Amino acid sequence: MFIAMGVLRALGVIYAGTRTWAWSKRAGKLGIDFVTLVKFVLHSCGTISDVFFVVNLGAAFWWIVFFKRQDVVFLLPQSTDEQTGFVAFLAVAFTLKCIEMIHMFVVQATIDIFLIDWERPKPVMSSKDGQKSEEGAVSIWRTYFVANEWNEIQTCRKINPILQLFTTVFFLHVVGFQYLASADPYSSFSLDSSQYRSGDSRVFRFALGACVFLIIGLIQWLFHTLFYERFICDEVREFVDLCSMANISVFIMQNAQYGYYIHGRSVHGRADTDMKDMYNQLKREEDNLCGHRGLLPNSEQQTFRAALPKRLRTQYDRVLNTLNMQTNQPASRMERGAGKAADSFLKSLEAYAVLNRFLSAFVDHSLRDLDYMVKDKLLFESILDVEFEDTTEKGFFYNDSGHSFDAVLFYGNETTLMIFDILFFSIVDLLAQNFVLAGCLTYLMDLILAEIRDSAGKKNLAKKTLVDERFLI
């Protein structure tokens, strides 16, 4: 166990170094600084926590299987010191996983996201001479609708936490799997008063609770991935379809020079229309009488990983920093109150219009010094999750599977959330010796985490998209 833990821990540190190197490229870091070292420590916490969890679970599962199935005594129960050391490793794994969770929350709640509106105003007919006059306004409700849908999918998961915990507690407490945790060689799903039964082993309780939790979670994940997403509902792909219908693209920057792009430009040129026109548009798509939704001609590829040029980020930050400086500037006594709020709102509208024109021009290859190329990732780049191309002069949009941007959502971090739930469930059970209490507290913890993530993500969404938070429900 200690040998396996040492070897895997070394490999985990190497993997954390690879992730840190990838982050430094995406963040535009030219050398190793304090922030880079902090990132390395945070990535190491996640990988070492996973190593401790896997090794402890493997050792506990091996111990309970061979101890319960032995016909001739060759394996004895763990001593008190061994169980104490085992629980200490679990506590370390849980602590490191908490640090990884905090890191994940901070990253997801501070991403830069902007909704590009491709809609163009319609010309308004003059009532006097019937000639075209000034352009009409573009409705903002499509942008608000897309922002609300993004806000809703931020905490969507591939498993149902209620079903997960209810089923786990059912098998452990009702079916009687918990009775297998006794530190004697008897295997029974019920408690027989006429038969000797020793006290529970904490190693065996962890093995049973974690294995049952993990197996049910894997079944849920397989069902969701292989059946539910394909035949019932895929929240992530439906969001992409919604963007296409709303004529809204989503630009996400997870790091300074790396992010994701969802191409939602309507193939019909407009989306601010009535029900009849929308039906006709869908009918034309169904009959293949219009172009494809993809970014490139004759392509259906709408989602991309984006390695962005530094100058793009510089221009983007310049607009936002100017807005923040104007908004945070102290107001005089005459400017306070409703006048100050109205002035800030108008400045936000101006900044939104500038960013919308700038990013849409970049996507359209209309900027002289800022351009990008669409390509596939190399196999080695996909394995290491890194980009080797130099983005000093030109950016790169990498084709993906349609789900890459879920890395900034709960949806794409199910493994981390699952391991956290298992560790929390196990720690509570080892302290209270009660699977029911562990299940209830784990569900409460999931609700708290979802509420924190939802609240932080909502505030960040309103700040970065310049959408009024009052319209996010």
Secondary structure by P-SEA (a helix, b strand, c coil): caaaaaaaaaaaaaaaaaaaaaaaaaaccccccaaaaaaaaaaaaaaaaaaaaaaaaaaaaaaaaaaaaccccccccccaaaaaaaaaaaaaaaaaaaaaaaaaaaaaabbbbbbbbcccccbbbbcccccccbbbbbbaaaaaaaaaaaaaacccccccaaaaaaaaaaaacccccccccccccccccccccccccccccaaaaaaaaaaaaaaaaaaaaaaaacccccccccaaaaaaaaaaaacbbbbbbcccccbbbbbcccccccccccaaaaaaaaaaaaaccccccccccccccccccccccaaaaaaaaaaaaaaaaaaacccccccccaaaaaaaaaaaaaaaaaaaaaaaaaaaccccccbbbbbbbcaaaaaacccccccccbbbbbbcccccccccccccaaaaaaaaaaaaaaaaaaacccaaaaaaaaaaaaaaaaaaaaaaaaaaaaaaacccccccc
